[in-house]
Structure formats: C-alpha cells, structure tokens
Amino acid sequence: MNKDAFSELTVHYLPIDSLTAYPKNARSHSKIQIRQIAESIKAFSFTNPVLIAGNNTIIAGHGRVAAAKLLGMDRVPTIGLRV
C-alpha cells in the first residue's frame, strides 16, 4: 500500500461558494433535518469537516454545507480526499 495513503489529515476552511455539490449524491436532507444540523452546529460548532474531492466537489457533508448556509456562515472546514 502507498505510504502517502496514511499521511496526516489537514483541515482547510474554504468559502462555501467555492464548493460544488456532487451531482450523484445519493443522500438528501429534508428542511427539518437541515435545521437540526444547523442547531447542532450552533451548539457544538463543526465536529465533522466536509469531505471534498480535488476540484472542491463535496463527497460527504452536503447537509452540513446547507446548514452552514442557513446559519449565514461563509466558510466551512474541509478535508481534501485523493480520489
């Protein structure tokens, strides 16, 4: 296995507007779920960064990004994946 696969993770705060939703995202969130995620972010901040591909496409975290928008946030924590 490639030793680079075990490199340390780096969290980067990126502007929400620079992120693109994955068009084949299988999961959807209701408005109620987005509000619940937003309440969690207000209470605990971001505890799970958004996972993105090299071109800033969201791999995991569409609901968190929607909740951040609802809260008026302009940046979110992200971790870039090698895909």
Biopython code that builds the backbone (N, CA, C, O; Angstrom):
import numpy as np
from Bio.PDB.StructureBuilder import StructureBuilder

atoms = [
    (1, "MET", "N", (0.843, -1.183, 0.000)),
    (1, "MET", "CA", (0.000, 0.000, 0.000)),
    (1, "MET", "C", (0.887, 1.244, 0.000)),
    (1, "MET", "O", (1.962, 1.254, 0.600)),
    (2, "ASN", "N", (0.430, 2.270, -0.667)),
    (2, "ASN", "CA", (1.163, 3.521, -0.779)),
    (2, "ASN", "C", (1.235, 4.208, 0.582)),
    (2, "ASN", "O", (0.209, 4.397, 1.236)),
    (3, "LYS", "N", (2.440, 4.581, 1.009)),
    (3, "LYS", "CA", (2.582, 5.220, 2.319)),
    (3, "LYS", "C", (1.914, 6.589, 2.363)),
    (3, "LYS", "O", (1.581, 7.064, 3.449)),
    (4, "ASP", "N", (1.704, 7.246, 1.202)),
    (4, "ASP", "CA", (1.011, 8.530, 1.176)),
    (4, "ASP", "C", (-0.445, 8.389, 1.604)),
    (4, "ASP", "O", (-1.062, 9.367, 2.027)),
    (5, "ALA", "N", (-0.994, 7.196, 1.499)),
    (5, "ALA", "CA", (-2.376, 6.968, 1.903)),
    (5, "ALA", "C", (-2.547, 7.162, 3.403)),
    (5, "ALA", "O", (-3.671, 7.314, 3.880)),
    (6, "PHE", "N", (-1.456, 7.157, 4.148)),
    (6, "PHE", "CA", (-1.512, 7.301, 5.598)),
    (6, "PHE", "C", (-0.946, 8.635, 6.067)),
    (6, "PHE", "O", (-0.545, 8.766, 7.224)),
    (7, "SER", "N", (-0.911, 9.624, 5.181)),
    (7, "SER", "CA", (-0.390, 10.932, 5.575)),
    (7, "SER", "C", (-1.382, 11.620, 6.511)),
    (7, "SER", "O", (-2.546, 11.229, 6.594)),
    (8, "GLU", "N", (-0.911, 12.637, 7.205)),
    (8, "GLU", "CA", (-1.760, 13.349, 8.154)),
    (8, "GLU", "C", (-2.834, 14.144, 7.430)),
    (8, "GLU", "O", (-2.619, 14.666, 6.336)),
    (9, "LEU", "N", (-3.984, 14.224, 8.062)),
    (9, "LEU", "CA", (-5.087, 14.994, 7.510)),
    (9, "LEU", "C", (-4.891, 16.470, 7.824)),
    (9, "LEU", "O", (-4.376, 16.831, 8.882)),
    (10, "THR", "N", (-5.307, 17.313, 6.894)),
    (10, "THR", "CA", (-5.239, 18.751, 7.094)),
    (10, "THR", "C", (-6.620, 19.339, 6.850)),
    (10, "THR", "O", (-7.258, 19.070, 5.832)),
    (11, "VAL", "N", (-7.064, 20.139, 7.793)),
    (11, "VAL", "CA", (-8.364, 20.798, 7.659)),
    (11, "VAL", "C", (-8.129, 22.190, 7.087)),
    (11, "VAL", "O", (-7.316, 22.957, 7.604)),
    (12, "HIS", "N", (-8.854, 22.507, 6.010)),
    (12, "HIS", "CA", (-8.795, 23.828, 5.391)),
    (12, "HIS", "C", (-10.183, 24.443, 5.450)),
    (12, "HIS", "O", (-11.174, 23.786, 5.130)),
    (13, "TYR", "N", (-10.254, 25.698, 5.858)),
    (13, "TYR", "CA", (-11.525, 26.407, 5.855)),
    (13, "TYR", "C", (-11.686, 27.061, 4.493)),
    (13, "TYR", "O", (-10.898, 27.927, 4.114)),
    (14, "LEU", "N", (-12.709, 26.643, 3.761)),
    (14, "LEU", "CA", (-12.942, 27.135, 2.410)),
    (14, "LEU", "C", (-14.275, 27.880, 2.332)),
    (14, "LEU", "O", (-15.213, 27.574, 3.067)),
    (15, "PRO", "N", (-14.343, 28.864, 1.429)),
    (15, "PRO", "CA", (-15.618, 29.548, 1.222)),
    (15, "PRO", "C", (-16.672, 28.573, 0.703)),
    (15, "PRO", "O", (-16.399, 27.746, -0.168)),
    (16, "ILE", "N", (-17.863, 28.684, 1.245)),
    (16, "ILE", "CA", (-18.951, 27.807, 0.816)),
    (16, "ILE", "C", (-19.178, 27.940, -0.687)),
    (16, "ILE", "O", (-19.457, 26.953, -1.367)),
    (17, "ASP", "N", (-19.060, 29.154, -1.199)),
    (17, "ASP", "CA", (-19.303, 29.384, -2.626)),
    (17, "ASP", "C", (-18.295, 28.680, -3.522)),
    (17, "ASP", "O", (-18.533, 28.533, -4.721)),
    (18, "SER", "N", (-17.170, 28.241, -2.958)),
    (18, "SER", "CA", (-16.158, 27.552, -3.772)),
    (18, "SER", "C", (-16.422, 26.047, -3.859)),
    (18, "SER", "O", (-15.730, 25.336, -4.587)),
    (19, "LEU", "N", (-17.428, 25.561, -3.114)),
    (19, "LEU", "CA", (-17.739, 24.135, -3.091)),
    (19, "LEU", "C", (-18.852, 23.812, -4.080)),
    (19, "LEU", "O", (-19.753, 24.619, -4.307)),
    (20, "THR", "N", (-18.776, 22.623, -4.660)),
    (20, "THR", "CA", (-19.772, 22.166, -5.617)),
    (20, "THR", "C", (-20.398, 20.872, -5.105)),
    (20, "THR", "O", (-19.695, 19.962, -4.665)),
    (21, "ALA", "N", (-21.707, 20.802, -5.164)),
    (21, "ALA", "CA", (-22.403, 19.576, -4.751)),
    (21, "ALA", "C", (-22.093, 18.453, -5.738)),
    (21, "ALA", "O", (-22.012, 18.682, -6.945)),
    (22, "TYR", "N", (-21.923, 17.258, -5.223)),
    (22, "TYR", "CA", (-21.711, 16.091, -6.065)),
    (22, "TYR", "C", (-23.036, 15.771, -6.745)),
    (22, "TYR", "O", (-24.027, 15.510, -6.062)),
    (23, "PRO", "N", (-23.075, 15.785, -8.076)),
    (23, "PRO", "CA", (-24.359, 15.614, -8.774)),
    (23, "PRO", "C", (-25.008, 14.249, -8.555)),
    (23, "PRO", "O", (-26.223, 14.121, -8.709)),
    (24, "LYS", "N", (-24.235, 13.234, -8.203)),
    (24, "LYS", "CA", (-24.798, 11.901, -7.989)),
    (24, "LYS", "C", (-24.948, 11.576, -6.506)),
    (24, "LYS", "O", (-25.001, 10.408, -6.120)),
    (25, "ASN", "N", (-25.015, 12.616, -5.681)),
    (25, "ASN", "CA", (-25.180, 12.411, -4.243)),
    (25, "ASN", "C", (-26.468, 11.620, -3.993)),
    (25, "ASN", "O", (-27.553, 12.042, -4.392)),
    (26, "ALA", "N", (-26.335, 10.488, -3.340)),
    (26, "ALA", "CA", (-27.475, 9.603, -3.117)),
    (26, "ALA", "C", (-28.329, 10.029, -1.919)),
    (26, "ALA", "O", (-29.467, 9.584, -1.773)),
    (27, "ARG", "N", (-27.781, 10.883, -1.076)),
    (27, "ARG", "CA", (-28.490, 11.239, 0.142)),
    (27, "ARG", "C", (-29.111, 12.623, 0.006)),
    (27, "ARG", "O", (-28.492, 13.540, -0.534)),
    (28, "SER", "N", (-30.326, 12.766, 0.494)),
    (28, "SER", "CA", (-30.960, 14.078, 0.520)),
    (28, "SER", "C", (-31.408, 14.358, 1.950)),
    (28, "SER", "O", (-31.607, 13.438, 2.743)),
    (29, "HIS", "N", (-31.563, 15.635, 2.264)),
    (29, "HIS", "CA", (-31.949, 16.052, 3.612)),
    (29, "HIS", "C", (-33.206, 16.899, 3.527)),
    (29, "HIS", "O", (-33.319, 17.766, 2.661)),
    (30, "SER", "N", (-34.140, 16.652, 4.417)),
    (30, "SER", "CA", (-35.345, 17.475, 4.483)),
    (30, "SER", "C", (-34.992, 18.817, 5.126)),
    (30, "SER", "O", (-33.923, 18.970, 5.717)),
    (31, "LYS", "N", (-35.898, 19.781, 5.004)),
    (31, "LYS", "CA", (-35.686, 21.083, 5.636)),
    (31, "LYS", "C", (-35.564, 20.939, 7.153)),
    (31, "LYS", "O", (-34.791, 21.649, 7.795)),
    (32, "ILE", "N", (-36.332, 20.018, 7.708)),
    (32, "ILE", "CA", (-36.257, 19.783, 9.159)),
    (32, "ILE", "C", (-34.873, 19.265, 9.536)),
    (32, "ILE", "O", (-34.285, 19.717, 10.518)),
    (33, "GLN", "N", (-34.352, 18.319, 8.758)),
    (33, "GLN", "CA", (-33.014, 17.789, 9.046)),
    (33, "GLN", "C", (-31.950, 18.869, 8.930)),
    (33, "GLN", "O", (-31.027, 18.914, 9.744)),
    (34, "ILE", "N", (-32.064, 19.739, 7.931)),
    (34, "ILE", "CA", (-31.093, 20.829, 7.767)),
    (34, "ILE", "C", (-31.141, 21.745, 8.981)),
    (34, "ILE", "O", (-30.098, 22.159, 9.486)),
    (35, "ARG", "N", (-32.338, 22.064, 9.454)),
    (35, "ARG", "CA", (-32.465, 22.900, 10.659)),
    (35, "ARG", "C", (-31.870, 22.199, 11.877)),
    (35, "ARG", "O", (-31.243, 22.850, 12.713)),
    (36, "GLN", "N", (-32.057, 20.877, 11.991)),
    (36, "GLN", "CA", (-31.476, 20.132, 13.115)),
    (36, "GLN", "C", (-29.953, 20.153, 13.048)),
    (36, "GLN", "O", (-29.286, 20.313, 14.070)),
    (37, "ILE", "N", (-29.407, 19.992, 11.858)),
    (37, "ILE", "CA", (-27.947, 20.050, 11.691)),
    (37, "ILE", "C", (-27.454, 21.449, 12.054)),
    (37, "ILE", "O", (-26.421, 21.597, 12.708)),
    (38, "ALA", "N", (-28.194, 22.473, 11.629)),
    (38, "ALA", "CA", (-27.818, 23.854, 11.950)),
    (38, "ALA", "C", (-27.803, 24.072, 13.461)),
    (38, "ALA", "O", (-26.889, 24.706, 13.989)),
    (39, "GLU", "N", (-28.806, 23.551, 14.151)),
    (39, "GLU", "CA", (-28.842, 23.673, 15.617)),
    (39, "GLU", "C", (-27.641, 22.977, 16.255)),
    (39, "GLU", "O", (-27.072, 23.476, 17.225)),
    (40, "SER", "N", (-27.262, 21.832, 15.710)),
    (40, "SER", "CA", (-26.096, 21.116, 16.221)),
    (40, "SER", "C", (-24.819, 21.929, 16.000)),
    (40, "SER", "O", (-23.962, 22.001, 16.881)),
    (41, "ILE", "N", (-24.701, 22.536, 14.826)),
    (41, "ILE", "CA", (-23.524, 23.364, 14.546)),
    (41, "ILE", "C", (-23.487, 24.562, 15.499)),
    (41, "ILE", "O", (-22.422, 24.934, 15.990)),
    (42, "LYS", "N", (-24.658, 25.165, 15.760)),
    (42, "LYS", "CA", (-24.703, 26.286, 16.710)),
    (42, "LYS", "C", (-24.275, 25.843, 18.103)),
    (42, "LYS", "O", (-23.565, 26.570, 18.799)),
    (43, "ALA", "N", (-24.701, 24.666, 18.505)),
    (43, "ALA", "CA", (-24.409, 24.190, 19.857)),
    (43, "ALA", "C", (-22.976, 23.693, 20.021)),
    (43, "ALA", "O", (-22.343, 23.941, 21.047)),
    (44, "PHE", "N", (-22.463, 22.990, 19.010)),
    (44, "PHE", "CA", (-21.179, 22.308, 19.164)),
    (44, "PHE", "C", (-20.119, 22.738, 18.159)),
    (44, "PHE", "O", (-18.990, 22.250, 18.209)),
    (45, "SER", "N", (-20.461, 23.639, 17.250)),
    (45, "SER", "CA", (-19.599, 24.034, 16.133)),
    (45, "SER", "C", (-19.478, 22.850, 15.175)),
    (45, "SER", "O", (-20.214, 21.871, 15.297)),
    (46, "PHE", "N", (-18.562, 22.942, 14.234)),
    (46, "PHE", "CA", (-18.357, 21.835, 13.303)),
    (46, "PHE", "C", (-17.506, 20.779, 13.995)),
    (46, "PHE", "O", (-16.395, 21.070, 14.439)),
    (47, "THR", "N", (-18.014, 19.570, 14.089)),
    (47, "THR", "CA", (-17.250, 18.478, 14.691)),
    (47, "THR", "C", (-16.804, 17.474, 13.640)),
    (47, "THR", "O", (-16.031, 16.560, 13.929)),
    (48, "ASN", "N", (-17.300, 17.653, 12.408)),
    (48, "ASN", "CA", (-17.002, 16.720, 11.325)),
    (48, "ASN", "C", (-16.829, 17.527, 10.038)),
    (48, "ASN", "O", (-17.824, 17.954, 9.453)),
    (49, "PRO", "N", (-15.596, 17.746, 9.583)),
    (49, "PRO", "CA", (-15.384, 18.556, 8.383)),
    (49, "PRO", "C", (-16.050, 17.949, 7.146)),
    (49, "PRO", "O", (-16.326, 16.750, 7.090)),
    (50, "VAL", "N", (-16.295, 18.802, 6.172)),
    (50, "VAL", "CA", (-16.851, 18.386, 4.892)),
    (50, "VAL", "C", (-15.730, 17.712, 4.090)),
    (50, "VAL", "O", (-14.617, 18.233, 4.022)),
    (51, "LEU", "N", (-16.020, 16.570, 3.491)),
    (51, "LEU", "CA", (-15.034, 15.869, 2.673)),
    (51, "LEU", "C", (-15.217, 16.291, 1.222)),
    (51, "LEU", "O", (-16.321, 16.248, 0.680)),
    (52, "ILE", "N", (-14.100, 16.702, 0.599)),
    (52, "ILE", "CA", (-14.177, 17.177, -0.779)),
    (52, "ILE", "C", (-13.155, 16.473, -1.654)),
    (52, "ILE", "O", (-12.121, 16.006, -1.176)),
    (53, "ALA", "N", (-13.463, 16.406, -2.951)),
    (53, "ALA", "CA", (-12.512, 15.897, -3.941)),
    (53, "ALA", "C", (-11.622, 17.065, -4.362)),
    (53, "ALA", "O", (-11.864, 18.211, -3.983)),
    (54, "GLY", "N", (-10.603, 16.762, -5.141)),
    (54, "GLY", "CA", (-9.615, 17.760, -5.530)),
    (54, "GLY", "C", (-10.179, 18.992, -6.212)),
    (54, "GLY", "O", (-9.559, 20.055, -6.165)),
    (55, "ASN", "N", (-11.327, 18.877, -6.840)),
    (55, "ASN", "CA", (-11.918, 20.029, -7.523)),
    (55, "ASN", "C", (-12.996, 20.714, -6.676)),
    (55, "ASN", "O", (-13.876, 21.394, -7.205)),
    (56, "ASN", "N", (-12.913, 20.527, -5.364)),
    (56, "ASN", "CA", (-13.848, 21.101, -4.387)),
    (56, "ASN", "C", (-15.277, 20.570, -4.511)),
    (56, "ASN", "O", (-16.233, 21.240, -4.120)),
    (57, "THR", "N", (-15.414, 19.364, -5.058)),
    (57, "THR", "CA", (-16.720, 18.716, -5.116)),
    (57, "THR", "C", (-16.977, 18.026, -3.786)),
    (57, "THR", "O", (-16.134, 17.277, -3.293)),
    (58, "ILE", "N", (-18.132, 18.278, -3.213)),
    (58, "ILE", "CA", (-18.476, 17.688, -1.919)),
    (58, "ILE", "C", (-18.707, 16.193, -2.085)),
    (58, "ILE", "O", (-19.550, 15.767, -2.875)),
    (59, "ILE", "N", (-17.959, 15.411, -1.341)),
    (59, "ILE", "CA", (-18.124, 13.957, -1.324)),
    (59, "ILE", "C", (-19.041, 13.569, -0.159)),
    (59, "ILE", "O", (-19.920, 12.722, -0.314)),
    (60, "ALA", "N", (-18.834, 14.184, 0.990)),
    (60, "ALA", "CA", (-19.678, 13.948, 2.167)),
    (60, "ALA", "C", (-19.810, 15.262, 2.923)),
    (60, "ALA", "O", (-18.816, 15.929, 3.208)),
    (61, "GLY", "N", (-21.033, 15.621, 3.241)),
    (61, "GLY", "CA", (-21.258, 16.843, 4.004)),
    (61, "GLY", "C", (-22.226, 17.815, 3.355)),
    (61, "GLY", "O", (-22.263, 18.990, 3.721)),
    (62, "HIS", "N", (-23.011, 17.342, 2.397)),
    (62, "HIS", "CA", (-23.978, 18.219, 1.743)),
    (62, "HIS", "C", (-24.933, 18.859, 2.760)),
    (62, "HIS", "O", (-25.245, 20.046, 2.660)),
    (63, "GLY", "N", (-25.387, 18.083, 3.724)),
    (63, "GLY", "CA", (-26.295, 18.598, 4.752)),
    (63, "GLY", "C", (-25.631, 19.627, 5.633)),
    (63, "GLY", "O", (-26.248, 20.629, 5.995)),
    (64, "ARG", "N", (-24.374, 19.393, 5.985)),
    (64, "ARG", "CA", (-23.634, 20.352, 6.815)),
    (64, "ARG", "C", (-23.431, 21.669, 6.083)),
    (64, "ARG", "O", (-23.521, 22.741, 6.681)),
    (65, "VAL", "N", (-23.156, 21.582, 4.781)),
    (65, "VAL", "CA", (-22.976, 22.803, 3.989)),
    (65, "VAL", "C", (-24.299, 23.569, 3.901)),
    (65, "VAL", "O", (-24.317, 24.792, 4.042)),
    (66, "ALA", "N", (-25.392, 22.866, 3.670)),
    (66, "ALA", "CA", (-26.702, 23.517, 3.620)),
    (66, "ALA", "C", (-27.030, 24.174, 4.964)),
    (66, "ALA", "O", (-27.566, 25.282, 4.997)),
    (67, "ALA", "N", (-26.714, 23.501, 6.061)),
    (67, "ALA", "CA", (-26.958, 24.056, 7.391)),
    (67, "ALA", "C", (-26.084, 25.284, 7.638)),
    (67, "ALA", "O", (-26.541, 26.264, 8.227)),
    (68, "ALA", "N", (-24.846, 25.234, 7.197)),
    (68, "ALA", "CA", (-23.943, 26.379, 7.347)),
    (68, "ALA", "C", (-24.480, 27.585, 6.574)),
    (68, "ALA", "O", (-24.416, 28.717, 7.054)),
    (69, "LYS", "N", (-25.006, 27.335, 5.378)),
    (69, "LYS", "CA", (-25.625, 28.422, 4.598)),
    (69, "LYS", "C", (-26.805, 29.009, 5.359)),
    (69, "LYS", "O", (-26.969, 30.228, 5.422)),
    (70, "LEU", "N", (-27.626, 28.137, 5.934)),
    (70, "LEU", "CA", (-28.784, 28.578, 6.703)),
    (70, "LEU", "C", (-28.357, 29.478, 7.859)),
    (70, "LEU", "O", (-29.055, 30.431, 8.205)),
    (71, "LEU", "N", (-27.209, 29.169, 8.450)),
    (71, "LEU", "CA", (-26.690, 29.954, 9.579)),
    (71, "LEU", "C", (-25.963, 31.225, 9.132)),
    (71, "LEU", "O", (-25.546, 32.030, 9.964)),
    (72, "GLY", "N", (-25.813, 31.401, 7.821)),
    (72, "GLY", "CA", (-25.127, 32.584, 7.322)),
    (72, "GLY", "C", (-23.613, 32.488, 7.352)),
    (72, "GLY", "O", (-22.921, 33.499, 7.239)),
    (73, "MET", "N", (-23.101, 31.290, 7.501)),
    (73, "MET", "CA", (-21.644, 31.100, 7.508)),
    (73, "MET", "C", (-21.109, 31.278, 6.090)),
    (73, "MET", "O", (-21.791, 30.958, 5.117)),
    (74, "ASP", "N", (-19.889, 31.789, 5.982)),
    (74, "ASP", "CA", (-19.304, 31.934, 4.652)),
    (74, "ASP", "C", (-18.199, 30.930, 4.378)),
    (74, "ASP", "O", (-17.791, 30.751, 3.230)),
    (75, "ARG", "N", (-17.704, 30.261, 5.441)),
    (75, "ARG", "CA", (-16.656, 29.247, 5.266)),
    (75, "ARG", "C", (-16.986, 28.026, 6.104)),
    (75, "ARG", "O", (-17.652, 28.122, 7.135)),
    (76, "VAL", "N", (-16.506, 26.866, 5.643)),
    (76, "VAL", "CA", (-16.684, 25.621, 6.390)),
    (76, "VAL", "C", (-15.360, 24.858, 6.413)),
    (76, "VAL", "O", (-14.538, 25.013, 5.510)),
    (77, "PRO", "N", (-15.154, 24.036, 7.443)),
    (77, "PRO", "CA", (-13.945, 23.226, 7.477)),
    (77, "PRO", "C", (-14.066, 22.067, 6.485)),
    (77, "PRO", "O", (-15.113, 21.429, 6.383)),
    (78, "THR", "N", (-12.984, 21.809, 5.761)),
    (78, "THR", "CA", (-12.979, 20.739, 4.762)),
    (78, "THR", "C", (-11.711, 19.906, 4.886)),
    (78, "THR", "O", (-10.682, 20.363, 5.384)),
    (79, "ILE", "N", (-11.818, 18.685, 4.423)),
    (79, "ILE", "CA", (-10.657, 17.805, 4.262)),
    (79, "ILE", "C", (-10.677, 17.326, 2.825)),
    (79, "ILE", "O", (-11.673, 16.768, 2.366)),
    (80, "GLY", "N", (-9.580, 17.540, 2.113)),
    (80, "GLY", "CA", (-9.481, 17.117, 0.732)),
    (80, "GLY", "C", (-9.099, 15.655, 0.639)),
    (80, "GLY", "O", (-8.177, 15.203, 1.317)),
    (81, "LEU", "N", (-9.800, 14.919, -0.193)),
    (81, "LEU", "CA", (-9.540, 13.500, -0.395)),
    (81, "LEU", "C", (-8.845, 13.285, -1.731)),
    (81, "LEU", "O", (-9.038, 14.051, -2.675)),
    (82, "ARG", "N", (-8.054, 12.262, -1.799)),
    (82, "ARG", "CA", (-7.445, 11.877, -3.066)),
    (82, "ARG", "C", (-8.332, 10.809, -3.693)),
    (82, "ARG", "O", (-8.351, 9.662, -3.246)),
    (83, "VAL", "N", (-9.055, 11.191, -4.719)),
    (83, "VAL", "CA", (-9.950, 10.245, -5.386)),
    (83, "VAL", "C", (-9.594, 10.100, -6.834)),
    (83, "VAL", "O", (-10.242, 9.342, -7.556)),
]
sb = StructureBuilder()
sb.init_structure("model")
sb.init_model(0)
sb.init_chain("A")
sb.init_seg("    ")
for serial, (resi, resn, name, xyz) in enumerate(atoms, 1):
    if name == "N":
        sb.init_residue(resn, " ", resi, " ")
    sb.init_atom(name, np.array(xyz, "f"), 0.0, 1.0, " ", f" {name:<3s}", serial, name[0])
structure = sb.get_structure()
